Amino acid sequence: MIRSGLVFAASALVLAACSTAPSTTDSAATPAVTQPVDEFALAMQTVNQLVDAGNTQTAIDRLTQLAGDPDLSQEELAETLLRRGELRFSEQGYDLMGAISDFEEIINDLPQTEAYSAAVPMLDIARGKATSLNTLLVQPETTRQEKFNILMELGQHQEAIDLMIQSNLTPDNDTLVAMYQIGYLCEGDELTGREYDAIEPDGTERTLRFCDFGK
C-alpha cells in the first residue's frame, strides 16, 4: 500500500505539472536519459574481441582479473569462470587442467547459477581429455615433440619448456604466439639464447627469445 500511495502521489504531481505548464510548440526536446553502464557486459565484450583478434591468452588474463572482482554477483562470477574454462580448454588455450579447475569451482561452489548446467558436461569432457593425454604422455613411442605439445596443452608449461630447451625443439607458430602472450617469450636485443620466429594473428612478425635469458 505504501508503494501504491507513492506511485499515486507521483502521478498526481506529474498531472499537476502538465496542467500548469505553458503550452508551446517551440519547447526544447526532452534530453535523452543516460543508461547506466553495464561494466560486466563491457568486460565480457572485450574478452570476445580479444579472442576474435587471436589474443586468447590475453583474454584469459582479462577473465582472471575479472574473476577477482569482489563486486561480481554469483551469476557473473560463474559466467566468468565458465568462459575462462572454455578458453583454457580451447585449441588456443593451452591449460586443460586450469579449465578443469574452473568447471569444478562452478559445480562445487556455484551450483545454483545458470552456468552450472553447462559446466557439468564440460567437466566430464575435459577430464576425459586429460586422462587420454596423460596416458599418451607416458607411452614409450610418444616422441619428445609430442610430449612437449601434450604438456603445453595440459598447462604444464614449465615442464614443456624444460623439455623444449633440453631437446632443442621448435614449437609451431600458434604455440610460439601463445608463449609470447603468456610471457615466456619476449623481444629484446638484451636477450640471449636461441631465436624463434613467430607471426601474430594480425600479421606482426616477431623474433623471440626466452624472457629470462640474458637478463
Salt bridges, closest charged atoms under 4 A:
GLU86 OE1 - ARG83 NH1 3.60
ASP95 OD2 - ARG88 NE 3.34
ASP102 OD1 - ARG84 NH2 2.67
ASP102 OD2 - ARG88 NH1 3.02
GLU104 OE2 - ARG127 NH2 2.77
GLU153 OE2 - LYS129 NZ 2.78
GLU187 OE1 - ARG206 NH1 2.67
GLU195 OE2 - ARG209 NH2 2.35
GLU200 OE2 - ARG206 NE 2.32
